[in-house]
Amino acid sequence: FAYSSDEEIPNYSDVEEMIFHEDPSLDEHKI
């Protein structure tokens, strides 16, 4: 995931954390 705006990077971190909490199986796909 490459973003032109640095503002999107920290935002993605929060989303990633939510996803991992929602579906631990995604850990296999280590983004």
DRENDO-408882 format. One record per residue: residue number from 1; residue in three letters; chain; x, y, z of N, C-alpha, C, O in turn. Coordinates in nm, 4 decimals. Layout:
<pts>
<pt resi="NUM" resn="ALA" chain="A" n_X="X" n_Y="Y" n_Z="Z" ca_X="X" ca_Y="Y" ca_Z="Z" c_X="X" c_Y="Y" c_Z="Z" o_X="X" o_Y="Y" o_Z="Z"/>
...
</pts>
This chain:
<pts>
<pt resi="1" resn="PHE" chain="A" n_X="0.0830" n_Y="-0.1200" n_Z="0.0000" ca_X="0.0000" ca_Y="0.0000" ca_Z="0.0000" c_X="0.0873" c_Y="0.1262" c_Z="0.0000" o_X="0.1519" o_Y="0.1571" o_Z="0.1002"/>
<pt resi="2" resn="ALA" chain="A" n_X="0.0892" n_Y="0.1971" n_Z="-0.1097" ca_X="0.1697" ca_Y="0.3194" ca_Z="-0.1184" c_X="0.0780" c_Y="0.4404" c_Z="-0.1316" o_X="-0.0077" o_Y="0.4457" o_Z="-0.2199"/>
<pt resi="3" resn="TYR" chain="A" n_X="0.0973" n_Y="0.5379" n_Z="-0.0420" ca_X="0.0131" ca_Y="0.6574" ca_Z="-0.0467" c_X="0.0954" c_Y="0.7807" c_Z="-0.0803" o_X="0.2100" o_Y="0.7938" o_Z="-0.0372"/>
<pt resi="4" resn="SER" chain="A" n_X="0.0363" n_Y="0.8707" n_Z="-0.1573" ca_X="0.1067" ca_Y="0.9944" ca_Z="-0.1936" c_X="0.1048" c_Y="1.0892" c_Z="-0.0737" o_X="0.1976" o_Y="1.1675" o_Z="-0.0533"/>
<pt resi="5" resn="SER" chain="A" n_X="-0.0030" n_Y="1.0807" n_Z="0.0052" ca_X="-0.0152" ca_Y="1.1677" ca_Z="0.1223" c_X="0.0305" c_Y="1.0944" c_Z="0.2476" o_X="-0.0182" o_Y="0.9854" o_Z="0.2777"/>
<pt resi="6" resn="ASP" chain="A" n_X="0.1230" n_Y="1.1536" n_Z="0.3198" ca_X="0.1721" ca_Y="1.0914" ca_Z="0.4428" c_X="0.0598" c_Y="1.0809" c_Z="0.5464" o_X="0.0685" o_Y="1.0026" o_Z="0.6410"/>
<pt resi="7" resn="GLU" chain="A" n_X="-0.0447" n_Y="1.1602" n_Z="0.5272" ca_X="-0.1559" ca_Y="1.1593" ca_Z="0.6226" c_X="-0.2319" c_Y="1.0269" c_Z="0.6166" o_X="-0.2945" o_Y="0.9868" o_Z="0.7148"/>
<pt resi="8" resn="GLU" chain="A" n_X="-0.2270" n_Y="0.9597" n_Z="0.5032" ca_X="-0.2996" ca_Y="0.8339" ca_Z="0.4869" c_X="-0.2294" c_Y="0.7177" c_Z="0.5577" o_X="-0.2934" o_Y="0.6197" o_Z="0.5959"/>
<pt resi="9" resn="ILE" chain="A" n_X="-0.0983" n_Y="0.7295" n_Z="0.5747" ca_X="-0.0211" ca_Y="0.6206" ca_Z="0.6358" c_X="-0.0659" c_Y="0.5892" c_Z="0.7791" o_X="-0.0974" o_Y="0.4739" o_Z="0.8086"/>
<pt resi="10" resn="PRO" chain="A" n_X="-0.0697" n_Y="0.6884" n_Z="0.8689" ca_X="-0.1141" ca_Y="0.6618" ca_Z="1.0057" c_X="-0.2595" c_Y="0.6157" c_Z="1.0100" o_X="-0.2973" o_Y="0.5357" o_Z="1.0955"/>
<pt resi="11" resn="ASN" chain="A" n_X="-0.3400" n_Y="0.6661" n_Z="0.9182" ca_X="-0.4808" ca_Y="0.6291" ca_Z="0.9126" c_X="-0.4920" c_Y="0.4806" c_Z="0.8801" o_X="-0.5764" o_Y="0.4103" o_Z="0.9358"/>
<pt resi="12" resn="TYR" chain="A" n_X="-0.4068" n_Y="0.4333" n_Z="0.7897" ca_X="-0.4084" ca_Y="0.2923" ca_Z="0.7498" c_X="-0.3707" c_Y="0.2038" c_Z="0.8677" o_X="-0.4215" o_Y="0.0925" o_Z="0.8813"/>
<pt resi="13" resn="SER" chain="A" n_X="-0.2815" n_Y="0.2536" n_Z="0.9528" ca_X="-0.2387" ca_Y="0.1763" ca_Z="1.0697" c_X="-0.3595" c_Y="0.1440" c_Z="1.1577" o_X="-0.3743" o_Y="0.0312" o_Z="1.2049"/>
<pt resi="14" resn="ASP" chain="A" n_X="-0.4450" n_Y="0.2427" n_Z="1.1792" ca_X="-0.5638" ca_Y="0.2211" ca_Z="1.2622" c_X="-0.6554" c_Y="0.1184" c_Z="1.1975" o_X="-0.7099" o_Y="0.0311" o_Z="1.2651"/>
<pt resi="15" resn="VAL" chain="A" n_X="-0.6719" n_Y="0.1291" n_Z="1.0671" ca_X="-0.7593" ca_Y="0.0363" ca_Z="0.9948" c_X="-0.7017" c_Y="-0.1042" c_Z="1.0030" o_X="-0.7748" o_Y="-0.2007" o_Z="1.0253"/>
<pt resi="16" resn="GLU" chain="A" n_X="-0.5705" n_Y="-0.1156" n_Z="0.9848" ca_X="-0.5052" ca_Y="-0.2467" ca_Z="0.9900" c_X="-0.5264" c_Y="-0.3104" c_Z="1.1268" o_X="-0.5530" o_Y="-0.4301" o_Z="1.1374"/>
<pt resi="17" resn="GLU" chain="A" n_X="-0.5141" n_Y="-0.2291" n_Z="1.2310" ca_X="-0.5306" ca_Y="-0.2810" ca_Z="1.3668" c_X="-0.6727" c_Y="-0.3324" c_Z="1.3868" o_X="-0.6931" o_Y="-0.4374" o_Z="1.4478"/>
<pt resi="18" resn="MET" chain="A" n_X="-0.7703" n_Y="-0.2588" n_Z="1.3356" ca_X="-0.9105" ca_Y="-0.2995" ca_Z="1.3476" c_X="-0.9339" c_Y="-0.4309" c_Z="1.2750" o_X="-1.0001" o_Y="-0.5207" o_Z="1.3269"/>
<pt resi="19" resn="ILE" chain="A" n_X="-0.8787" n_Y="-0.4414" n_Z="1.1540" ca_X="-0.8970" ca_Y="-0.5621" ca_Z="1.0732" c_X="-0.8399" c_Y="-0.6839" c_Z="1.1463" o_X="-0.9039" o_Y="-0.7889" o_Z="1.1524"/>
<pt resi="20" resn="PHE" chain="A" n_X="-0.7194" n_Y="-0.6693" n_Z="1.2015" ca_X="-0.6571" ca_Y="-0.7819" ca_Z="1.2715" c_X="-0.7395" c_Y="-0.8232" c_Z="1.3932" o_X="-0.7453" o_Y="-0.9414" o_Z="1.4273"/>
<pt resi="21" resn="HIS" chain="A" n_X="-0.8029" n_Y="-0.7262" n_Z="1.4584" ca_X="-0.8860" ca_Y="-0.7581" ca_Z="1.5743" c_X="-1.0148" c_Y="-0.8256" c_Z="1.5288" o_X="-1.0693" o_Y="-0.9111" o_Z="1.5986"/>
<pt resi="22" resn="GLU" chain="A" n_X="-1.0622" n_Y="-0.7866" n_Z="1.4124" ca_X="-1.1857" ca_Y="-0.8436" ca_Z="1.3589" c_X="-1.1628" c_Y="-0.9854" c_Z="1.3058" o_X="-1.2422" o_Y="-1.0757" o_Z="1.3324"/>
<pt resi="23" resn="ASP" chain="A" n_X="-1.0534" n_Y="-1.0044" n_Z="1.2304" ca_X="-1.0254" ca_Y="-1.1353" ca_Z="1.1710" c_X="-0.8780" c_Y="-1.1737" c_Z="1.1882" o_X="-0.7963" o_Y="-1.1424" o_Z="1.1017"/>
<pt resi="24" resn="PRO" chain="A" n_X="-0.8430" n_Y="-1.2405" n_Z="1.2977" ca_X="-0.7049" ca_Y="-1.2813" ca_Z="1.3276" c_X="-0.6448" c_Y="-1.3671" c_Z="1.2167" o_X="-0.5226" o_Y="-1.3725" o_Z="1.2028"/>
<pt resi="25" resn="SER" chain="A" n_X="-0.7274" n_Y="-1.4333" n_Z="1.1386" ca_X="-0.6771" ca_Y="-1.5209" ca_Z="1.0319" c_X="-0.6002" c_Y="-1.4408" c_Z="0.9267" o_X="-0.5197" o_Y="-1.4963" o_Z="0.8520"/>
<pt resi="26" resn="LEU" chain="A" n_X="-0.6260" n_Y="-1.3090" n_Z="0.9214" ca_X="-0.5572" ca_Y="-1.2252" ca_Z="0.8224" c_X="-0.4078" c_Y="-1.2161" c_Z="0.8530" o_X="-0.3289" o_Y="-1.1713" o_Z="0.7698"/>
<pt resi="27" resn="ASP" chain="A" n_X="-0.3705" n_Y="-1.2591" n_Z="0.9731" ca_X="-0.2293" ca_Y="-1.2533" ca_Z="1.0125" c_X="-0.1435" c_Y="-1.3320" c_Z="0.9132" o_X="-0.0253" o_Y="-1.3028" o_Z="0.8953"/>
<pt resi="28" resn="GLU" chain="A" n_X="-0.2042" n_Y="-1.4319" n_Z="0.8491" ca_X="-0.1307" ca_Y="-1.5141" ca_Z="0.7525" c_X="-0.0912" c_Y="-1.4321" c_Z="0.6303" o_X="0.0115" o_Y="-1.4578" o_Z="0.5675"/>
<pt resi="29" resn="HIS" chain="A" n_X="-0.1736" n_Y="-1.3336" n_Z="0.5974" ca_X="-0.1493" ca_Y="-1.2521" ca_Z="0.4770" c_X="-0.0554" c_Y="-1.1357" c_Z="0.5039" o_X="-0.0345" o_Y="-1.0506" o_Z="0.4174"/>
<pt resi="30" resn="LYS" chain="A" n_X="0.0010" n_Y="-1.1322" n_Z="0.6240" ca_X="0.0958" ca_Y="-1.0261" ca_Z="0.6657" c_X="0.1149" c_Y="-0.9193" c_Z="0.5584" o_X="0.1915" o_Y="-0.9385" o_Z="0.4639"/>
<pt resi="31" resn="ILE" chain="A" n_X="0.0457" n_Y="-0.8078" n_Z="0.5731" ca_X="0.0535" ca_Y="-0.7026" ca_Z="0.4704" c_X="0.1854" c_Y="-0.6287" c_Z="0.4822" o_X="0.2116" o_Y="-0.5364" o_Z="0.4050"/>
</pts>
